[in-house]
Amino acid sequence: MIKDHKGNEYSSKREMCRAYNIDPRVFYTRMHTGWTLEKALTEPTGKREKTVKDHRGKTYPSINAMCKAYDIDYRKYDRRRRAGYSVEDALLGKVVHDHEGNSFPSIKDMCEYYGISVSRYNYRRNRGYSVKDALTGKDVVRDHKGNEYSSQKEMYEAWGIENRGVFYERRKHGWTLEEALTGERAGKVCDHKGDKYPTVKSMCEAYGIKFATYNGRRKHGWTLAEALETPAGGRAVKDHKGNEYRNVDAMCEAWGVNRGTYEYRRLSGYSLEEALTQNKYERVKRLRRKGWYDNQTKNTCSYESDGVK
């Protein structure tokens, strides 16, 4: 049984709503939004308009009525209020002044008067331009010496940087403007001996190695000393007998095996000795002695015969 606010009992909420002549959907919505039972049952249906006051204290039956009195579209008023305008500014229009004291109903109207887009004006203001410079001046970019340029591209090209990505990558990694333009970052790069260099590139040049080679080695886990001091051919390696070679290519050449074959064998689980000395048939014989190869062959044959059937 369901009871209303007066204590009357009903077999269901639908029956109770019917008794109060209210749509059940309206009742459920009201209850879901926190209305009391009495208010949800007795409040007349339809749009409820609250009284509102303008900035002068005058009362209107609704916001629409107030907007009509001030001859402004309700949607424009609503947009202004959402943007943080006061009631007075939203009704009358926010007055904007330029650097000469002229008044405009909006920033858009002021920008149109000076022949500049709103986005460009806001961009300049956000970068610290005065109202006068934002409206009448040109975009100015200054380097660390105070020289002015019309754009960042003109600035970094004047400093001999042809690639845009180089300049922005340096700035992204925390380089100062001067460091990004000159390419010198004193005391920021240090080798394994403690010597300091302005850049990684200059450190590589000091060791007679290409930057790309150094970078690739470091990505593959080489130590700083190995990446700098190992000759361009690669680092020294040893075979299973302890013989030392200048690099993997030299070791493979000494054992008469192709470098690609050697790499494939190592990836397939061959030991160092097997990768250098054994051929395919020798490995099959060794596996056959263990019984693994014949079992795999039988299983493969049984699968194929099942497929034929």
C-alpha positions in Angstrom: 0.0 0.0 0.0 1.1 3.6 -0.8 0.3 6.6 1.4 0.2 10.2 0.4 1.1 13.2 2.7 -2.4 13.2 4.2 -2.2 9.5 5.1 -4.6 8.3 2.4 -3.8 4.8 1.2 -3.6 3.7 -2.4 -2.8 0.4 -4.1 -0.1 1.9 -6.3 1.7 5.2 -7.0 -0.1 5.3 -10.3 -3.5 5.3 -8.6 -2.3 8.0 -6.2 -1.2 10.2 -9.1 -4.6 9.6 -10.8 -6.3 10.8 -7.6 -4.3 14.0 -7.6 -4.8 14.4 -11.4 -1.0 14.4 -12.2 0.9 12.6 -14.8 3.0 9.7 -13.1 6.0 10.7 -15.2 5.9 14.2 -13.8 5.5 12.8 -10.3 8.6 10.5 -10.7 10.7 13.3 -12.1 9.8 15.6 -9.3 10.6 12.9 -6.6 13.9 12.1 -8.3 15.0 15.7 -8.2 14.3 16.0 -4.5 10.7 17.4 -4.3 8.7 16.6 -1.2 5.7 14.2 -1.6 3.2 16.9 -1.0 4.7 19.3 -3.4 5.2 16.6 -6.1 1.5 15.8 -5.9 -0.1 19.2 -5.5 2.1 21.6 -7.5 0.3 22.4 -10.8 2.0 21.1 -13.9 3.4 23.5 -16.5 6.4 25.8 -16.8 7.0 27.7 -13.6 8.4 31.1 -14.1 10.3 32.8 -11.2 10.3 36.5 -10.8 13.6 38.2 -11.5 15.1 41.6 -10.9 17.3 43.8 -13.1 20.3 45.9 -11.9 18.0 48.7 -11.0 15.8 46.5 -8.7 12.8 46.4 -11.0 10.9 43.1 -10.8 9.8 41.0 -13.9 7.7 37.9 -14.0 10.4 36.0 -16.0 13.9 36.4 -17.6 12.2 36.5 -21.0 10.0 39.5 -19.9 13.1 41.3 -18.6 15.0 40.7 -21.9 12.0 42.0 -23.9 11.9 45.2 -21.8 15.6 45.8 -22.6 15.1 44.7 -26.3 17.7 42.0 -26.1 17.5 38.4 -27.3 17.2 35.9 -24.4 20.0 33.7 -25.9 22.4 36.6 -26.1 21.6 37.5 -22.5 22.2 33.9 -21.4 25.5 33.6 -23.3 26.7 36.8 -21.6 25.7 35.6 -18.1 27.5 32.3 -18.7 30.6 34.2 -19.8 30.6 36.0 -16.4 28.9 39.2 -17.3 27.0 41.0 -14.6 23.2 41.5 -15.0 23.7 45.1 -16.1 26.5 44.2 -18.6 24.4 41.3 -20.0 21.4 43.5 -20.5 23.1 46.7 -21.8 26.1 45.2 -23.4 29.6 45.3 -21.8 31.3 48.6 -22.8 34.9 48.3 -24.0 37.4 51.2 -24.3 40.4 51.4 -26.6 43.7 53.2 -25.8 42.2 56.5 -26.9 39.2 56.4 -24.7 36.6 55.5 -27.4 33.8 53.2 -26.2 32.6 50.1 -28.0 29.7 47.8 -27.1 32.0 44.7 -27.4 35.6 43.6 -28.2 34.4 42.4 -31.5 33.1 45.8 -32.5 36.4 47.4 -31.3 38.4 44.9 -33.4 36.3 45.5 -36.5 36.9 49.2 -36.1 40.7 48.7 -36.1 40.5 46.0 -38.8 41.9 43.2 -36.7 40.4 39.8 -35.8 39.3 39.0 -32.3 41.6 35.9 -32.1 44.6 38.0 -33.1 43.7 40.7 -30.5 43.3 38.0 -27.8 46.6 36.3 -28.8 48.5 39.6 -28.5 46.9 40.5 -25.2 47.7 37.1 -23.7 51.4 37.6 -24.7 51.5 40.8 -22.7 50.8 43.4 -25.4 49.2 46.7 -24.3 45.7 47.5 -25.7 47.3 50.0 -28.1 49.9 47.5 -29.4 47.3 44.7 -29.7 45.1 46.9 -31.8 47.6 48.9 -33.9 51.0 47.2 -33.6 52.5 44.2 -35.4 53.5 40.9 -33.9 57.0 41.3 -32.5 59.3 38.5 -31.4 62.5 39.4 -29.5 65.6 37.2 -29.1 67.8 37.2 -26.0 69.7 40.3 -27.3 66.6 42.3 -27.8 66.5 42.2 -31.6 63.0 42.3 -33.0 61.6 40.0 -35.6 58.1 39.6 -37.2 57.9 35.9 -36.4 59.8 33.1 -34.6 60.7 31.6 -38.0 62.4 34.8 -39.0 64.2 34.8 -35.7 65.6 31.3 -35.7 66.5 31.5 -39.4 68.5 34.7 -38.6 70.5 32.6 -36.1 71.2 30.0 -38.8 68.7 27.4 -37.8 67.0 26.1 -40.9 65.0 23.3 -39.4 62.0 24.4 -37.4 61.9 21.2 -35.4 65.4 21.8 -34.0 64.4 25.1 -32.4 61.1 23.8 -30.9 62.7 20.6 -29.7 65.3 22.5 -27.8 62.7 24.7 -26.2 60.6 21.7 -25.4 63.5 20.2 -23.4 63.9 23.2 -21.3 66.6 25.1 -23.2 66.7 28.8 -22.7 66.0 31.1 -25.7 69.7 31.9 -26.0 70.7 28.2 -25.8 68.1 27.2 -28.4 69.2 29.9 -30.8 73.0 29.5 -30.4 73.0 25.7 -29.9 75.4 26.1 -27.0 74.4 24.8 -23.6 77.6 25.2 -21.5 78.2 22.6 -18.8 75.1 20.7 -19.6 76.7 17.6 -21.3 79.4 15.6 -19.6 81.3 12.5 -20.8 82.4 9.5 -18.7 85.7 11.2 -17.9 84.0 14.3 -16.5 84.8 16.6 -19.4 82.0 19.1 -20.2 80.7 20.1 -23.6 78.1 22.6 -24.8 76.1 20.0 -26.7 76.0 16.2 -27.3 77.0 16.8 -30.9 80.2 18.6 -29.9 81.0 15.8 -27.5 80.6 13.3 -30.4 82.8 15.4 -32.6 85.5 15.4 -29.9 85.5 11.6 -29.9 85.3 11.4 -33.7 82.0 9.6 -33.8 78.7 10.6 -35.6 75.8 11.8 -33.5 73.4 9.3 -35.1 75.8 6.4 -34.2 76.1 7.6 -30.6 72.4 8.0 -30.3 71.7 4.5 -31.7 74.2 2.9 -29.3 72.7 4.6 -26.3 69.2 3.5 -27.3 70.5 -0.1 -27.4 71.8 0.0 -23.9 75.5 0.8 -24.5 77.3 2.6 -21.7 78.4 6.2 -22.2 82.1 5.0 -22.5 81.3 2.3 -25.0 79.1 4.6 -27.1 81.9 7.2 -27.3 85.1 5.1 -27.5 84.0 2.1 -29.6 85.1 2.5 -33.2 82.4 2.9 -35.8 82.6 -0.8 -36.9 81.2 -2.0 -33.5 82.4 -3.1 -30.2 84.7 -6.1 -29.6 83.2 -9.6 -29.2 84.4 -13.0 -28.2 83.6 -16.4 -29.6 83.0 -19.6 -27.6 86.8 -20.3 -27.6 87.6 -16.9 -26.1 89.1 -15.4 -29.3 88.4 -11.7 -29.5 87.2 -10.0 -32.7 86.7 -6.3 -33.6 83.0 -6.9 -34.1 80.3 -9.5 -34.9 81.0 -9.2 -38.6 84.7 -10.0 -38.2 83.8 -13.0 -36.0 81.3 -14.4 -38.5 83.8 -13.9 -41.4 86.4 -15.8 -39.4 84.1 -18.8 -38.9 82.8 -18.7 -42.4 79.1 -18.1 -41.5 76.8 -15.4 -42.9 76.0 -12.6 -40.4 72.2 -13.0 -41.1 72.4 -16.7 -40.5 74.2 -16.2 -37.3 71.7 -13.7 -36.0 68.8 -16.0 -37.0 70.3 -18.9 -35.2 70.9 -16.9 -32.0 67.3 -15.7 -32.1 66.2 -19.3 -32.5 67.9 -20.4 -29.3 71.2 -21.7 -30.7 74.2 -21.4 -28.4 77.1 -19.2 -29.5 79.1 -22.3 -30.6 76.2 -23.8 -32.5 75.4 -20.5 -34.3 79.1 -20.3 -35.5 79.9 -24.0 -36.2 76.8 -26.0 -36.9 74.8 -26.2 -40.1 71.1 -27.2 -40.4 71.7 -31.0 -40.9 74.1 -31.2 -37.9 71.5 -29.7 -35.7 68.8 -32.1 -37.0 71.1 -35.0 -36.2 71.7 -33.8 -32.7 68.0 -33.3 -32.0 67.2 -36.7 -33.5 69.6 -38.3 -31.1 67.5 -36.8 -28.3 64.3 -38.2 -30.0 62.7 -34.7 -30.3 62.9 -34.4 -34.2 61.4 -37.8 -34.9 58.5 -37.2 -32.5 57.8 -33.8 -34.2 57.9 -35.4 -37.6 55.5 -38.1 -36.6 53.1 -35.6 -35.2 53.3 -33.5 -38.3 52.6 -36.6 -40.5 49.6 -37.6 -38.4 48.1 -34.1 -38.6 48.6 -34.2 -42.4 47.1 -37.7 -42.8 44.1 -36.6 -40.6 43.6 -33.7 -42.9 43.6 -35.9 -46.0 40.9 -38.2 -44.5 
